[in-house]
Amino acid sequence: MEWTREEAFDFLKELYDDQIMQQEKRRVFKMLHRQLYERLDDLAINQAISEKAERQLYLFKEFTFMPGDNIFQSMRYLFLIARGEMEIERQVTRKHLQRVYQSLFQPAALKNPIIPDSFWETPLGIACQIAEEGVESVYPLLTEMKES
């Protein structure tokens, strides 16, 4: 299928509805939550999170919202770009991309994230690719999705 930018963004708007974005935020939250507790165990301070903080984390997961500048805001920004919104500034987009890559894929001993190929097939991975390289870069993937 031949795509225009408008057709691609229309398809992505249908694809990336609120439910998909919330599921993806919950998936990412679950990974980061697990990683948080693994690092606390590594440092022998696994009881460092207070009950109040635990309740807050639970609410963040349930409502897929955290106040302030955080990973959920970065994901929201990237999903909006994937749905055809204009980026604010290239530097802002880079900041949000870096937050996602570092949070999910940067081991403690490495300077740069190691991003697995499978990430680029997830809703967040596709949104990141669009934010980095433009919607044209995912035309083959969109064709594959449309045909399946």
PyMOL commands that set and color helices and strands:
alter all, ss='L'
color gray80, all
select helices_A, chain A and resi 5-15+18-42+51-63+71-82+90-105+117-121+123-133+135-147
alter helices_A, ss='H'
color red, helices_A
deselect
rebuild
show_as cartoon
